[in-house]
């Protein structure tokens, strides 16, 4: 029987347009570090593992757990499938991970399931088309059964964590030649503690950035609040958003969480590299220095706010978010 290596993980996370990709490129330069292509969001996204735990462990109710499992498996179908210009959305995780992603996901659910049974509930009819609902009602009137195979699952917190850690570790069985697996956005910066527990050995690096530059990138890329900022210059909404998503959750005191500024990776490169080495342990080797991350190339992405057309808005952000702004004295 093949023994699957217990992996070490590091998640690089941010708040949106904070420059976490620069840190990922830097980590590629360390010996034994390997990066999964694309974001790994199965823990934090709606219908993901966090929502699954909420329904199976903390907010258990009869039927709720069956619906949660179905939602999770449907979400896994999205993560598993390939995508393209004329295809449904997908994350292609089977190919990226080198495993049968849906098989591993079903095995995970099987490990959490006490038993399967045939049942019928109106809850399963919430989202079906009207004609199908009519057909099922007609069958009931005729005395015919509408029962389907359902899940019964009520694991303890310990069992849920044990099986989840095993599941995530098994997903990376093809990465056995890598010491530390680097994941992009696997752990939300806004909810670190309750999500990193799903990984048996996880460290987290959170990247932040000058809020003025984030604001400009939102407008430029038309993402997150960007479309609203373009239409109405809703700077007050942006400031409220910025403060809200950075509410302190105690991560600053966790020895397994490192916070860095995007600007420091560039303007204080040597100091930032030293912090990373100290974070992982002095035995790691930065053997591919400047191969993937060149501070000189990224310098053009700092201080964008200085040339922005509306300096009144920049001054207002600086006033309201001064503690977050990157001002070099």
DAGIPE-V152757 format. One record per pair of residues at least 24 apart in sequence whose C-alpha atoms are under 10 Angstrom apart, sorted by sequence separation. I is the first residue (numbers start at 0). J is the second residue. D is the distance in whole Angstrom. If there is no record, write none. Layout:
[[I/J/D] [I/J/D]]
This chain:
[[8/32/9] [46/70/6] [47/71/6] [76/100/9] [77/101/10] [123/147/10] [213/237/10] [214/238/9] [254/278/8] [255/279/9] [301/325/10] [302/326/9] [7/32/10] [8/33/10] [9/34/10] [45/70/9] [46/71/5] [47/72/9] [75/100/8] [76/101/7] [79/104/10] [119/144/8] [120/145/9] [268/293/10] [8/34/10] [12/38/10] [45/71/9] [46/72/9] [47/73/10] [75/101/7] [118/144/9] [119/145/6] [120/146/8] [268/294/7] [11/38/10] [46/73/8] [47/74/7] [118/145/8] [119/146/4] [120/147/9] [210/237/9] [211/238/10] [214/241/10] [265/292/9] [267/294/9] [46/74/6] [47/75/8] [73/101/10] [76/104/9] [117/145/9] [118/146/5] [119/147/6] [210/238/9] [213/241/10] [264/292/10] [265/293/8] [266/294/8] [10/39/9] [45/74/9] [46/75/9] [72/101/8] [75/104/7] [117/146/6] [118/147/6] [119/148/9] [120/149/10] [168/197/10] [264/293/10] [265/294/5] [266/295/9] [41/71/9] [44/74/9] [75/105/9] [116/146/9] [117/147/5] [118/148/6] [119/149/9] [167/197/8] [168/198/8] [264/294/7] [265/295/7] [116/147/8] [117/148/4] [118/149/6] [166/197/9] [167/198/7] [168/199/8] [210/241/8] [263/294/10] [265/296/9] [266/297/10] [72/104/7] [116/148/6] [117/149/6] [118/150/9] [164/196/8] [165/197/9] [166/198/9] [167/199/9] [168/200/10] [262/294/10] [265/297/7] [266/298/8] [41/74/9] [71/104/9] [72/105/7] [115/148/7] [116/149/5] [117/150/9] [163/196/9] [164/197/5] [165/198/9] [264/297/9] [265/298/6] [41/75/8] [115/149/6] [116/150/7] [163/197/6] [164/198/5] [165/199/8] [264/298/10] [265/299/10] [114/149/9] [115/150/5] [116/151/8] [161/196/10] [162/197/9] [163/198/8] [164/199/6] [262/297/9] [265/300/10] [266/301/9] [72/108/8] [114/150/6] [115/151/6] [160/196/7] [161/197/8] [163/199/9] [164/200/9] [261/297/10] [262/298/8] [265/301/9] [41/78/8] [68/105/10] [71/108/9] [113/150/8] [114/151/5] [115/152/9] [160/197/6] [161/198/10] [40/78/9] [112/150/7] [113/151/6] [114/152/7] [159/197/9] [160/198/9] [161/199/9] [207/245/10] [262/300/9] [263/301/10] [39/78/9] [69/108/10] [111/150/10] [112/151/6] [113/152/5] [160/199/9] [261/300/10] [262/301/6] [68/108/7] [111/151/9] [112/152/5] [113/153/7] [261/301/8] [262/302/9] [109/150/9] [111/152/6] [112/153/7] [113/154/8] [108/150/9] [110/152/9] [111/153/8] [112/154/8] [68/111/10] [109/152/9] [111/154/6] [68/112/9] [108/152/9] [110/154/9] [111/155/9] [205/250/10] [65/112/10] [111/158/8] [203/250/10] [64/112/10] [110/158/9] [111/159/7] [110/159/9] [40/90/10] [65/115/10] [203/253/10] [39/90/9] [111/162/7] [202/253/10] [203/254/10] [204/255/8] [205/256/7] [206/257/9] [207/258/8] [208/259/9] [209/260/8] [38/90/9] [107/159/10] [110/162/7] [111/163/9] [202/254/9] [203/255/6] [204/256/6] [205/257/6] [206/258/6] [207/259/6] [208/260/5] [209/261/8] [37/90/8] [39/92/9] [110/163/10] [202/255/5] [203/256/5] [204/257/5] [205/258/5] [206/259/5] [207/260/5] [208/261/5] [209/262/8] [37/91/10] [38/92/10] [108/162/9] [189/243/9] [190/244/10] [201/255/8] [202/256/6] [203/257/6] [204/258/6] [205/259/6] [206/260/5] [207/261/6] [208/262/7] [37/92/9] [107/162/7] [108/163/9] [189/244/6] [200/255/10] [201/256/9] [202/257/8] [203/258/8] [204/259/7] [205/260/8] [206/261/6] [207/262/9] [208/263/9] [36/92/9] [55/111/9] [62/118/10] [66/122/8] [106/162/10] [107/163/7] [110/166/10] [188/244/8] [189/245/7] [190/246/10] [192/248/8] [205/261/10] [206/262/10] [207/263/10] [35/92/10] [55/112/10] [62/119/10] [66/123/8] [188/245/8] [189/246/7] [190/247/10] [191/248/8] [192/249/9] [206/263/10] [37/95/9] [62/120/8] [65/123/10] [107/165/8] [108/166/9] [188/246/10] [189/247/8] [190/248/7] [191/249/9] [192/250/8] [206/264/10] [36/95/7] [63/122/9] [107/166/6] [188/247/10] [189/248/7] [190/249/10] [191/250/7] [35/95/7] [36/96/9] [62/122/8] [106/166/8] [107/167/9] [188/248/9] [190/250/9] [195/255/10] [35/96/8] [62/123/9] [105/166/10] [189/250/9] [192/253/9] [266/327/10] [104/166/7] [107/169/10] [188/250/9] [263/325/9] [103/166/7] [104/167/9] [260/323/10] [262/325/8] [103/167/9] [192/256/10] [261/325/10] [104/169/10] [191/256/9] [260/325/8] [103/169/8] [104/170/9] [103/170/7] [188/256/10] [100/169/10] [100/170/7] [188/258/10] [98/169/9] [99/170/9] [204/275/9] [98/170/7] [97/170/8] [98/171/8] [96/170/7] [97/171/8] [98/172/8] [204/278/9] [96/171/6] [97/172/8] [98/173/7] [203/278/10] [95/171/10] [96/172/8] [97/173/6] [202/278/9] [93/170/9] [96/173/7] [97/174/9] [202/279/8] [235/312/10] [238/315/10] [242/319/10] [92/170/9] [95/173/10] [96/174/8] [234/312/7] [238/316/7] [242/320/8] [245/323/10] [234/313/10] [237/316/9] [241/320/8] [69/149/9] [232/312/9] [235/315/9] [239/319/10] [68/149/10] [69/150/9] [234/315/9] [235/316/9] [238/319/7] [239/320/10] [242/323/9] [68/150/8] [234/316/8] [238/320/7] [241/323/9] [65/148/10] [66/149/9] [67/150/10] [68/151/10] [65/149/6] [66/150/9] [68/152/9] [216/300/10] [235/319/9] [64/149/10] [65/150/5] [64/150/7] [65/151/6] [62/149/9] [63/150/10] [64/151/7] [65/152/7] [216/303/9] [62/150/8] [63/151/10] [64/152/6] [212/300/8] [215/303/7] [216/304/10] [62/151/8] [63/152/10] [64/153/8] [212/301/7] [214/303/10] [215/304/7] [61/151/8] [62/152/10] [212/302/7] [213/303/9] [214/304/9] [61/152/9] [211/302/8] [212/303/6] [213/304/9] [61/153/9] [209/301/9] [211/303/8] [212/304/5] [215/307/8] [59/152/9] [60/153/9] [208/301/9] [209/302/8] [211/304/6] [212/305/9] [59/153/7] [209/303/9] [210/304/9] [211/305/9] [59/154/10] [209/304/9] [212/307/9] [55/151/10] [56/152/9] [57/153/10] [211/307/9] [55/152/7] [56/153/6] [54/152/10] [55/153/6] [56/154/6] [57/155/9] [214/312/10] [215/313/10] [54/153/9] [55/154/7] [56/155/6] [57/156/8] [214/313/9] [55/155/9] [56/156/6] [52/153/10] [55/156/9] [56/157/10] [211/312/9] [212/313/9] [52/154/9] [56/158/10] [211/313/6] [214/316/9] [52/155/10] [56/159/8] [210/313/9] [211/314/9] [52/156/8] [55/159/9] [211/315/10] [211/316/7] [210/316/7] [211/317/7] [52/159/7] [210/317/8] [51/159/10] [52/160/9] [209/317/9] [211/320/9] [210/320/7] [48/159/10] [52/163/10] [209/320/9] [210/321/9] [209/321/10] [210/322/10] [211/323/9] [212/324/9] [209/322/10] [210/323/7] [211/324/7] [212/325/10] [209/323/6] [210/324/6] [211/325/9] [48/163/8] [208/323/8] [209/324/5] [210/325/8] [207/323/9] [208/324/8] [209/325/5] [207/324/10] [208/325/7] [209/326/8] [207/325/10] [42/163/10] [42/167/10] [41/167/10] [35/171/9] [35/174/9] [34/174/10] [33/174/8] [43/184/9] [44/185/9] [39/181/10] [40/182/9] [42/184/10] [43/185/7] [44/186/10] [33/176/9] [34/177/9] [39/182/6] [40/183/8] [41/184/10] [42/185/7] [43/186/7] [44/187/9] [32/176/10] [33/177/6] [38/182/7] [39/183/6] [40/184/6] [41/185/7] [42/186/7] [43/187/7] [49/193/8] [31/176/8] [32/177/6] [33/178/8] [34/179/9] [35/180/7] [36/181/9] [37/182/8] [38/183/5] [39/184/6] [40/185/5] [41/186/9] [42/187/9] [49/194/7] [31/177/5] [32/178/6] [33/179/6] [34/180/6] [35/181/6] [36/182/8] [37/183/7] [38/184/6] [39/185/5] [40/186/8] [48/194/9] [30/177/9] [31/178/5] [32/179/5] [33/180/5] [34/181/5] [35/182/6] [36/183/8] [37/184/9] [38/185/7] [39/186/9] [40/187/9] [43/190/9] [30/178/9] [31/179/6] [32/180/6] [33/181/6] [34/182/6] [35/183/8] [43/191/10] [49/197/9] [30/179/9] [31/180/9] [32/181/7] [33/182/9] [34/183/8] [48/197/9] [29/179/10] [43/194/7] [42/194/7] [26/179/10] [27/180/10] [42/195/9] [26/180/10] [27/181/8] [26/181/8] [42/197/8] [42/198/10] [23/181/7] [5/164/10] [23/182/8] [5/165/9] [8/168/10] [23/183/8] [6/167/10] [7/168/9] [22/183/10] [3/165/10] [6/168/6] [5/168/7] [6/169/9] [20/183/8] [4/168/8] [5/169/9] [19/183/8] [20/184/10] [3/168/8] [4/169/9] [6/171/8] [19/184/9] [3/169/7] [5/171/9] [6/172/9] [4/171/9] [5/172/9] [3/171/9] [4/172/7] [6/174/8] [3/172/6] [4/173/10] [6/175/8] [15/184/10] [2/172/9] [3/173/9] [4/174/9] [5/175/9] [7/177/9] [8/178/9] [9/179/7] [10/180/8] [11/181/7] [12/182/9] [13/183/9] [14/184/9] [1/172/10] [3/174/10] [4/175/6] [6/177/8] [7/178/6] [8/179/5] [9/180/6] [10/181/6] [11/182/6] [12/183/6] [13/184/7] [3/175/8] [4/176/9] [6/178/7] [7/179/5] [8/180/5] [9/181/5] [10/182/5] [11/183/5] [12/184/5] [4/177/10] [5/178/9] [6/179/7] [7/180/6] [8/181/6] [9/182/6] [10/183/6] [11/184/6] [12/185/7] [13/186/9] [14/187/8] [4/178/10] [6/180/7] [7/181/9] [8/182/7] [9/183/9] [10/184/6] [11/185/8] [12/186/7] [13/187/8] [14/188/7] [10/185/6] [11/186/8] [12/187/7] [13/188/6] [14/189/8] [9/185/9] [10/186/6] [11/187/9] [12/188/6] [13/189/9] [8/185/10] [9/186/9] [10/187/9] [11/188/9] [12/189/10] [10/188/10] [12/191/10] [23/204/10] [22/204/9] [22/205/9] [22/206/8] [10/195/9] [19/204/9] [21/206/9] [9/195/10] [19/205/8] [20/206/9] [8/195/10] [18/205/10] [19/206/6] [17/205/9] [18/206/7] [19/207/8] [9/198/10] [17/206/6] [18/207/7] [19/208/9] [8/198/7] [16/206/10] [17/207/5] [18/208/7] [7/198/8] [8/199/8] [9/200/8] [10/201/7] [11/202/9] [12/203/7] [13/204/8] [14/205/9] [15/206/10] [16/207/9] [17/208/5] [6/198/9] [7/199/8] [8/200/6] [9/201/5] [10/202/6] [11/203/6] [12/204/6] [13/205/5] [14/206/8] [15/207/9] [16/208/8] [17/209/8] [6/199/8] [7/200/5] [8/201/5] [9/202/5] [10/203/5] [11/204/5] [12/205/5] [13/206/5] [14/207/7] [15/208/10] [17/210/9] [5/199/8] [6/200/7] [7/201/6] [8/202/6] [9/203/6] [10/204/6] [11/205/6] [12/206/6] [13/207/6] [14/208/9] [16/210/10] [5/200/8] [6/201/9] [7/202/8] [8/203/8] [9/204/7] [10/205/8] [11/206/7] [12/207/9] [13/208/9] [17/212/9] [18/213/9] [16/212/9] [17/213/7] [16/213/6] [15/213/8] [16/214/9] [14/213/9] [16/215/10] [17/216/9] [16/216/7] [15/216/10] [16/217/7] [15/217/9] [16/220/9] [16/222/9] [15/222/9] [16/223/9] [15/223/8] [14/241/9] [14/244/7] [14/245/8] [22/259/9] [22/260/10] [22/261/8] [25/264/9] [19/259/10] [21/261/8] [19/260/9] [20/261/10] [18/260/9] [19/261/7] [22/264/8] [17/260/8] [18/261/6] [21/264/8] [17/261/7] [18/262/9] [21/265/9] [11/256/10] [13/258/10] [17/262/10] [9/255/9] [10/256/10] [11/257/10] [12/258/10] [13/259/10] [18/264/10] [26/272/9] [9/256/10] [11/258/10] [25/272/9] [29/276/9] [22/271/10] [26/275/9] [22/272/10] [25/275/10] [32/283/10] [31/283/8] [32/284/10] [22/275/10] [30/283/7] [31/284/9] [29/283/7] [30/284/6] [31/285/10] [29/284/6] [30/285/6] [31/286/10] [28/284/9] [29/285/4] [30/286/6] [28/285/6] [29/286/6] [30/287/8] [27/285/9] [28/286/6] [29/287/6] [26/285/9] [27/286/10] [28/287/5] [29/288/8] [25/285/9] [27/287/8] [28/288/6] [26/287/10] [27/288/9] [28/289/7] [25/287/9] [26/288/10] [28/290/7] [25/288/8] [27/290/9] [28/291/7] [25/289/8] [27/291/7] [28/292/8] [24/289/9] [25/290/9] [26/291/9] [27/292/9] [24/290/9] [25/291/6] [26/292/9] [24/291/5] [25/292/5] [23/291/9] [24/292/5] [25/293/9] [23/292/9] [24/293/9] [25/294/10] [9/279/10] [21/291/9] [22/292/8] [21/292/7] [20/292/10] [21/293/9] [21/294/9] [21/297/8] [18/297/10] [18/300/9]]
